[in-house]
Amino acid sequence: MAFNRFVSHKAAVVSVFVMAILVIFVALSPFTARYGVNEAVQAPPNYFLTPRANAWLGTDDIGRDLYSRLIYGVRVSLVIGLFSAVISVVLGCLIGAVAGFRGGRFDDVVMRVTDLFLAFPFLVTLLVMRNVLGSIEWLRPIIGDLSSVRFIIVLFAVFGWMGVARIVRGQVLALKEREFIEAARAVGASRWYIVRRHLLPNSIGPIMVALTFSVVS
């Protein structure tokens, strides 16, 4: 039924189609990009060229193909956005669901830590933690160099789960007293089973919204 509603929504179908084309172009960037990232177009004078057959979007001030640089740039942006968003949403879902379902002091501690992180500007936190984590030598093999894509993904993922955790916690608090949760408890279902099979699936709407916003941000 959800798929039928999606197909009937024309704007959603068009958006997915455009996104699919973009992802295909980015995935095939070694083939769709005619030049390397820093490779100059061999047509002197090759700087500030207008769009033409060998440079579809023209060239920049040092003769590099703008189309090729755009494709490679979008690929890096999508990789960072998708991977960091997925990791942060998974972390936020687990932390928020467990905190909301267990309640008590554990919930209070988790939410106070979350509020502490959210109290600081996100970009300022990233800049500070970038220097802190980058100075720890034993983390280098795990998270990579400061300028690597892997390091940026880890940085965004580790410090991007707080908002998702609050959203999921709110959903869990609203769901955990419902009849089907009480029935699962009555038949002896474990906490992890209830979280995995009942609470998270019934929170999928807000989670998907949070995921899309995380990719964009």
Secondary structure by P-SEA (a helix, b strand, c coil): caaaaaaacaaaaaaaaaaaaaaaaaaacccccccccccccccccccccccccccccccccccccaaaaaaaaaaaaaaaaaaaaaaaaaaaaaaaaaaaaaccaaaaaaaaaaaaaaaccaaaaaaaaaaaaaacccccccccccccaaaaaaaaaaacaaaaaaaaaaaaaaccccaaaaaaaaacccaaaaaaccccccaaaaaaaaaaaaaac
